[in-house]
Amino acid sequence: MRCFVGKEPLLEETRTPITPDSARKLIALGLDVRVQAGVGLASGHTDEAYAAVGAMVVDDAVAAQRSADLHLAIGSPKVDDIERFKPGSVWVSQLDPHRQPHTLRALADRSVSALALELIPRSTLAQKMDVVSSQANLAGYVGVLLAAASSPNVLPMMTTPAGTISPARVLVVGAGVAGLQAIATARRLGARVEAFDTRPAAEEQVRSLGAKFVKLDLGATGSTKDGYATALTEAQLQLQRRGLAKLCANMDVIVTTAKVFGKDAPRIITEEMVAAMRPGSVIVDLAADRGGNVSATVPGKTVRTAGGVNVVGELFVERRSAAAASQMFASNVASFVEQFVRGGTTVLDLGNEIIERCLVTHDGEVRFQGALPVPLRDSRAGSTTSGIASSSPSPIVAPLAAGT
């Protein structure tokens, strides 16, 4: 059975779903692994390193796509590429299935069985396959480094002959995977850190990292069986905004981490909150790829508001740590492939909960029922990322408890 990994279609993508180490594991499963020349260069892996573990390095990606039985990738395939895929082959990547119904339809029409990595259940068994959590972990780390680099101040307290510099005050909104890593990183850099999450259970985790947990009286809140925070009522949202507004005005750095899978990111930091912050303050919005948690966020850009607040809306900041991100992603993927490759052939057992949850197209049908042909909104009010006016924006919900 032939497995192919090509270069990602997005030029800004620095990660790869296969490293020499994970290629070795896939070959041990009986797969004939082929990689496109240069597939790992951006993450520090040479073609020679892949060849050394037994993978074949190929220049003709089109021919390799046509003959592959299994495709591995970071993101979704181009529809034009799908037309070359072998019917009956298997595609594995992050597919953003809620937002890409046309891609799912094309895969189904080509009789390709597609597995969306975002749908891997959050369970003890599937933890080693969870690409969402592994990438969110890095995003939290990089987000704080971006904040430090964008700030005119330093994060730690410094006592010098010229005087004492107070530690920066950092607020992390959302104490999920990304948020907890952001807290830990900011603490290691010497900042004074506070964190907010709607789930009372997050308090213990926040305190264990040496940060102060911000308590807002919002009434009854909780989390879903998958660990996500439940949605707030409009009255609770108003209370949340008022409570956070007081905090934001005194912060040097804010890192927001709240994403909702398949929906726009919840709008948490309003224009009024940003306007109340001191000049030189920094906000890093780790949900920028989903429209942003901050009203001032421009996805893909860093902007300075009229009041002098720097708002960082860089997309997928984990790409800045390409080597580590690729190592973790590739390890997750290799563990996932072990679920359905036996003796060098694919066995898509629908009795396997992990496979059943992730299989979005199979036997010429789209199995995923949540696809929404609606473009994401832009951070600018009332528009989407395609520039189309939004007549029914998604409701604001609470920050995620896990995964971001």
N, C-alpha and C positions, 0 to 999 in steps of 0.2 A: 504494500500500500504506500503510495507516494504522498508525502507531506511537503507543501511548498509555503515558504514565507517570503513575500516580496517587500519592497520598500513601501512605506506609507505614502498615500497620494498627497497628503498635506505636507508641504515643504517645511512648515514650522515644527513638525513632529520630530522630536529627537530620540524618542524611545523606540525600542524594538520588542516584539513579543517572543523573541528567541535569542538566547545567549549561547555561547559554546557549551556551557555547563548544562543548560536545559536541552540543547540539541543532543547531547550525549544520552540524556534520560529518554528522549523520544526514540532515539535509535535503538536503545535497549528494549523498547516496547515492540520492536520489529518494524518500525517505520523507515522508509527510504526518504531521508530528510534532504531537501534541496532549498537553498537560500539564494536570493538574488545578490549579485555582487554589490558590496557596499551597504548591505542591509544593517550592519551593526556599527558602522564607522562613527556615527554621531554619538553613540553611547560607549565608544572606546573599544569595540571589538573588530578585529581585522578579518578579512576573508580567510587568511591563513589559519587563524584560530578556529574557525568553523571547520575548515578542511582537516585540521589536525585531529578532530574528534570523530571524523567520519562523515560529515555532511558534505554534499556536493554543492559547489558554488557555481551558479549559472548566470550567464549574461542575458539570455533571452527570456524575459519575464513572461511574455505572451505565450510562448510555447509551454513554459512551466505551468502557467495557469490552466491551459487546456488539458494537460495531462494529470493534474493533481487530483487526488482523492480527498485530501484534507488541506484546507487553507487556514492559516493562523495569522491574525492581524491585531493591531491596536484598535483601529476604528473601522467604520463601515466601508464596504467596497463601492467603487463607482458603478453605476448601472451599466455603463458600456462594458466594463470588465466582466460583469456577471454573465453577459451574453456569451462569453468564452468558457465559462465554467462547465465542467463535465456533469451531465445529469446524474444525480445520485451521490454527488460529492458532498462534503461537509464543510461548512464555514464556521469558524469560531472567532469572535471578537466582541468588543463593546459595540452594540448596534443601535443604541438609543431608540429602542423599538417604539416608544410612545410617539416619537417625533418623526419617524422615518417609515411611514406605511408604504411609500412607493418602493423603497428598497426591499422591504419584506415581500411585497407583491412580486417584484422582479426575481427575487431568490426562489419564491414558491413556483413561479411560472417556469423557471429553469430546473425545477425539481431538485433544488439544493436544500439540504437540511441545515438550517442555521441555528447556532446556539449563542445566545446573548449573555455575555459574562456578567452584566449588571444584575441579572436575575438569579444569580447563585444565592441560595437561601443563607441567611445568617444563622448558622448552626455550628456546633463544635466540630462535626465531621467535615463541614465545608470551609472551615476557617482558613485552611492552607490554600484554598482556591479563590479567596475573596479579593479580587483585584480592586474593587471599589475602596475597601478599607486600606489596602496596602498603599494605594496611590494617595488617598486622603491623608495618611500618616505623613508622607513626604510633603504634601501641600501645606500642612500646618507648620512644618519646619521651615520650608522655603518662605512662606508668607511672613514670618517674623523677621527673617533676614532681609526681605524686601522692605519691610517697614523700617528696619534699622538703617538701611542704605538710603532710604528716602527722607529720613528725618534730619533736621538741622541740629538735633541734640544727640547725646549718647544715651544708651539704655542704663548702664550701671551707675551707681554712685561713685564719684571720684573725689578724693581728698588730695589737693595739690597745694603747693606754696601760693598759687594764685587764688585759692579759695576752694570751697566745696561745691561740687555739682550734685544736685539731688538726683535720685534714680527716676527714670521715666515711669510714668503711670500708664499701664497697658490694660485695656479691656478686651477680653475675648468673648465674643457672642456666639454661643453654641458650644457645648462641651461634649461633642461627639469625638470621633477618631481624630479629625483634623484639629478640632479645638483643644483637645487634651495635649496633642503634640505641640501646638502653638503655645500653650501655657508652659509646658516643660521647657521649651526653647527660650521663651522670654525670661523665665526664671533663671536659666543657666547663664543668660546674658546680663543678669543683674537687675532686671526691671522689677518694679512693684506691680504685681499682676492681680487683676480681679476678673472674674468670669461669671457669665450669666447663662442659665439654661432653664427652661420651663419645667424640666423633670426634677422633682425633689431628690431622686436617687443619684443625680449627678453631683450633688454636694460633696459626698464622701470622696469621689474621684478627684474633684477639683482641690479639695483640702489636702489630699494625700500628695499633691504636687507642690504644695507650699503656697497656693494662691488663695485669695479670699473669694468666697462664694457670695454672689449678690442675690439677696432674697427680695423678691417683689411679691406683694400679696395680690395674687391674681385669682384666688379662689381655687377650685378643684382643677388640677392638671394631672397628666399622666403620660403613659407611653403605650405604643402598640405592642403586639406580640413579637414583632421583629425589632423592637427597641427604638422605634421612631417616636418622637414627641407627637401627641395628639393635637389636633387643630384647636386654636383658641376661638372663643366667641368674639364678636365685635367689641363688646364691653371689656373683655379681658385684654384685647389688643390695645384699646385706648389706655388702660392702666399700664400695660407694658411700655408703651411709647412714653408716657409721662415719667415713669420710673427711670427708663434708660436716658431720657433727655437730661436729667440732672447729672447722671454719671458722665455722659459724653462730653459735657461742657468742661470737665476737669481732666480729661484724658489727653495724653500726648500721642498715644497710638491706640487705634481700634482695629481688631482683626475679626471679620465676620466670616462665619463658616457654614451658614444654614442653607442647605439644598434640599429640594424635594424631588425625588426621582419621578421623571415624567411630567413635571410641572415647572412653571416659572419659580424662581427663587422667591421666598417671602420678603417683602419690603419691610425692613426693620428700622433702618436709620433714615429718618426723614430729612427733608431740606432744612427744616427748622433746627434739627439736632446738629447738622453739619455747620450751619451758620453760627451756632453758638460756640463752636470749638475755637480754640486759640489759633492764630496764624502760626504756621509751621507744624501743626498737628498732622498726623498721617492716618489714613484709613486704608487698609488692605482688604479688598472684597474678594474672598476666595470662591464666591458664588457668581462671579462675573460671567462665566460661560452659560449660566442660566438666567441672565438678565440682571443679576445683582441684588444684594441685600440693601444696597445704599442708593438713595435717590440720585446722588451725584455721579454714580459709576457710569463710565463709558466703556463697555466691554472691549478689551484688547488695548486699552490706552491708560496712561497715567495723566490725570488732569489736575490743575490747581484751581480751586474755586476763587470767587471774587474775594472771599475772606481769608485766602492764603492757606487753605487746607489742601494737602496733597491726597488725592484719591487714586489708589492703584487698582486698576481693573484688568490686570494681566490675566490671560486665559491659561488654564491648566499649568499652574506654576510648577508643578512637579516635573515638567519637562526640563527645568533648569538643573535638576539633579538626574540627568539622563542615565548615567551608569547605574545608580542605585535604583531608580525607577524601573529600568529595564530588567535589572536583576530580580526585583520583586515581582514584576508583572510576568516575566518568563517563568519564574518558579511557580506562580499561581496557575499559569496556563498548563504547564507540564503536569501538575497535580490533577488538573481538571481533565486533561486528555486521558489520564490513567483510568478515568471513570468509564470510558466507552471504547477504548482500543484494547482488543484482546488478540494476541498472536499476530499482530500486524494488520488486523482488520477492525472495522468499526462495528460496534454492537450498541445501537441506541435503545437501551432498555427503558421503556416508559414506566416500568415499575420502580426505577431508581428515582427517588425524589429530586435529586439534584438535576438529572437529565430532563426529567419531566417539566421542572420549573423553567429551565433555560431554553428548551427547544421551541423556537418561535415559528419556524417553517419546517414542514416535513411532508413527504408524499404529495408534493404539489399543492399543499394547502398552507394558508397562514393560520397558525395555531394561536398566536398571540392576539388577545381580544382588546387590548388597551390602546391601540395605535390612534393617535390624534393628528390629523393633517392640519395642525395649527402651528404657525411659526412662533418661536420664542419672542417675547417682547424685548425691546431695547430698553436700556436704563432710562432713556428719555420718556417722559410721561406720555402714555397713550399710543405708543408705537411698538412694533415688533422688530425683530432683527432683520426682517426683510423690508422694513420701512412701511409696512401696511398698518393702517390704523387698527387699534385693538378695541373692539366694541364690547367684549366681555372678558376683562382681565381675570386671571385666576385669583381666588381669594388668598389673602395672606394667612399663612399658617405658622405654627411654632417651629423653632429650629430643630434640626435633626438630632436624634440622640446618638446615632451611630452612623458610620460610613463616611461622613464628611466631618 
